[in-house]
Amino acid sequence: MYVCSCFGVTEAQVQQHVDDGACTPRQIASACKAGTDCGSCVRRIQAILGRGSCPRREAADQGRPVLTALTDLDEAA
């Protein structure tokens, strides 16, 4: 099922980013653009994020990178 129709992002894709360490809607947006156009999917993203605990939330709250896979991609570019 689509979460973000603007960018064609599915619930499974958002969940994969969560599994990879995303803890906030902003981190999801950085990973796949979901929530950055019309914004109608932000509440749905928040609901997906709220389903489980985030083991890396402390790092995110301190402003440290928690999405190492994305960080590695950014450094390679």
MARMAR-505159 format. One record per residue: residue number from 1; residue in three letters; x, y, z of N, C-alpha, C in turn. Coordinates in pm, whole numbers. Example, Ala and Ser with C-alpha at 12.3 -4.5 7.8 and 13.67 -1.06 7.14 Angstrom:
BEGIN
- num_residuo_n_c1_n_c2_n_c3_ca_c1_ca_c2_ca_c3_c_c1_c_c2_c_c3
- 1_ALA_1319_-569_780_1230_-450_780_1320_-330_780
- 2_SER_1285_-225_708_1367_-106_714_1290_3_787
//
This chain:
BEGIN
- num_residuo_n_c1_n_c2_n_c3_ca_c1_ca_c2_ca_c3_c_c1_c_c2_c_c3
- 1_MET_84_-118_0_0_0_0_89_125_0
- 2_TYR_49_224_-78_126_347_-86_104_433_39
- 3_VAL_214_484_90_210_581_200_217_720_140
- 4_CYS_306_738_44_328_868_-21_299_853_-169
- 5_SER_187_907_-212_152_897_-353_231_996_-438
- 6_CYS_282_1103_-379_361_1200_-455_488_1137_-511
- 7_PHE_552_1051_-431_678_990_-473_668_838_-487
- 8_GLY_548_782_-474_529_639_-493_600_554_-390
- 9_VAL_600_600_-265_668_527_-157_565_438_-87
- 10_THR_600_312_-73_509_217_-10_535_204_139
- 11_GLU_440_145_207_455_118_351_574_27_375
- 12_ALA_594_-70_288_708_-162_302_840_-87_290
- 13_GLN_847_11_200_970_90_186_996_174_311
- 14_VAL_892_236_363_907_314_487_952_222_599
- 15_GLN_889_105_609_926_11_715_1071_-33_701
- 16_GLN_1119_-50_579_1259_-87_558_1352_22_608
- 17_HIS_1317_147_585_1399_257_636_1396_261_788
- 18_VAL_1281_229_845_1272_220_991_1362_108_1042
- 19_ASP_1355_-6_975_1440_-119_1014_1588_-86_999
- 20_ASP_1620_4_906_1758_46_884_1802_154_983
- 21_GLY_1708_202_1066_1746_296_1170_1676_430_1171
- 22_ALA_1588_457_1076_1516_584_1077_1423_591_1196
- 23_CYS_1428_703_1268_1346_718_1388_1250_836_1380
- 24_THR_1264_919_1279_1182_1040_1268_1130_1055_1125
- 25_PRO_1020_1130_1109_971_1158_973_1077_1228_888
- 26_ARG_1158_1311_948_1263_1380_872_1365_1280_817
- 27_GLN_1399_1179_895_1493_1077_847_1431_995_735
- 28_ILE_1302_968_745_1232_898_637_1235_985_512
- 29_ALA_1209_1114_528_1211_1206_414_1349_1209_349
- 30_SER_1453_1209_429_1589_1210_375_1619_1082_298
- 31_ALA_1560_973_342_1587_844_280_1511_824_150
- 32_CYS_1387_875_142_1305_841_23_1215_954_-26
- 33_LYS_1225_1073_32_1147_1191_-5_1003_1188_45
- 34_ALA_957_1078_101_819_1072_150_796_1182_253
- 35_GLY_688_1256_235_653_1363_328_710_1499_292
- 36_THR_779_1509_178_842_1636_144_767_1718_40
- 37_ASP_660_1664_-17_586_1740_-117_458_1796_-55
- 38_CYS_349_1727_-65_223_1782_-13_208_1765_138
- 39_GLY_278_1666_196_276_1648_341_161_1564_394
- 40_SER_73_1518_306_-43_1444_355_-7_1308_413
- 41_CYS_112_1258_387_152_1126_435_229_1131_568
- 42_VAL_257_1250_617_340_1261_737_277_1190_857
- 43_ARG_147_1203_873_81_1135_986_90_983_973
- 44_ARG_79_935_852_91_790_829_233_744_860
- 45_ILE_332_823_821_471_791_851_492_790_1002
- 46_GLN_436_888_1071_447_894_1217_384_770_1280
- 47_ALA_274_724_1224_210_604_1277_298_482_1258
- 48_ILE_362_471_1142_453_359_1117_571_366_1213
- 49_LEU_624_484_1233_736_501_1326_695_467_1470
- 50_GLY_571_494_1504_524_472_1639_493_327_1672
- 51_ARG_500_239_1575_466_99_1597_570_24_1679
- 52_GLY_693_71_1677_798_0_1749_891_97_1816
- 53_SER_977_42_1898_1075_127_1963_1190_153_1867
- 54_CYS_1260_259_1894_1374_295_1810_1501_281_1893
- 55_PRO_1580_178_1867_1700_157_1947_1805_266_1928
- 56_ARG_1792_344_1821_1892_447_1794_1841_588_1821
- 57_ARG_1727_598_1889_1667_729_1914_1760_820_1993
- 58_GLU_1835_764_2087_1927_847_2167_2029_914_2076
- 59_ALA_2084_842_1981_2181_900_1888_2114_1008_1803
- 60_ALA_1993_981_1758_1921_1078_1675_1893_1205_1755
- 61_ASP_1854_1189_1880_1825_1304_1964_1949_1390_1988
- 62_GLN_2065_1330_1981_2190_1403_2000_2248_1456_1870
- 63_GLY_2175_1433_1760_2218_1484_1631_2324_1401_1562
- 64_ARG_2350_1282_1613_2449_1194_1549_2382_1116_1438
- 65_PRO_2455_1080_1332_2395_1001_1223_2358_861_1270
- 66_VAL_2241_818_1233_2197_684_1271_2169_597_1148
- 67_LEU_2161_656_1033_2136_581_911_2269_561_840
- 68_THR_2347_468_891_2482_450_838_2483_412_691
- 69_ALA_2384_337_647_2380_298_506_2365_423_418
- 70_LEU_2283_516_460_2265_639_385_2389_727_395
- 71_THR_2449_730_511_2570_808_530_2679_757_438
- 72_ASP_2693_626_429_2793_566_342_2766_603_196
- 73_LEU_2641_606_155_2607_642_18_2641_788_-10
- 74_ASP_2611_875_87_2640_1017_70_2791_1039_56
- 75_GLU_2869_968_132_3014_985_127_3071_933_-4
- 76_ALA_3006_832_-61_3054_774_-187_3025_865_-306
- 77_ALA_2926_949_-291_2885_1037_-403_2977_1155_-423
//
